[in-house]
Amino acid sequence: MNSPRRSEDYKQRIAASFDQRSHYDDDYTRHRAIRLVRFAELAPGARVLDLATGTGIAAFAAAQDVGTDGAVLGVDISPGMLAQAREKLRRRSTPAVTFLEDDADQLDFPAASFDALLCSSSLMWFSDIPGALGKWYRWLVPGGTVAFSCYSESSFTLPIQIEVAAAFGHCLPNCNEQLGTRARCVSLLRGAGFGAIEFEAEDLGDFISTRDAKRHWPQDGNWVSPQGNPLAGLPVERLNELRAAYETRIDELAVDDQILQGIDILYVRAKK
């Protein structure tokens, strides 16, 4: 169980990491969010909660589906992300969408407040995933839909980073571990009371340059994970040693200055 102080430190670091992403929207981020919304099959007039809304990609897509009789509330902990979302809202003037800056772990709503709940590629950042799903179940109307997306443990360059750190005696937690398989998702959802669980899978992996891959090493040892940061407090010399070993490993795996980055994503839908 995370201590309150450790949890607060983590929340500040996750917010700061997303605040820095001033050019967040691209073909990849739009694709994964919009595909999740389409998979959710939102009904016209639905009341939708979009948690970890970021720049509002899923929220605006959901607004198209629910129409003028529906409503979409997008919530995020990052003021930088929400600034981009609100600028979109100012330009588009979409009355069905509103945004709220808040910690999704601390939110509470009356029972049966929403017809659908979305969370695009962000549930793994929640401090208490079973607890979050339990609250989501309560917030949904009977027959309501929850839809989220998540990644396999082997996605991105995480396995390489974890392998390198382990060679130096540091056990880095994989943020995708709790949700990394269909079986784990089913177990968590059933534990919260959900049924009628369905999946779609997609491989979004591609080759990236070794330069980009090397940038994935956590800046100043800032390993962002709800399970903690074993690199925190290490001497600069040790952090530099780890980074150098990671960059060497990337070069060893590269072909023509490129490396294959796997991205295996699951889209998950369930009913209350």
Summary of the structure (lengths in Angstrom):
residues: 272
radius of gyration: 19.0
end to end distance: 27.4
largest distance: 58.2
contacts: 868
relative contact order: 0.15
helix: 42%
strand: 22%
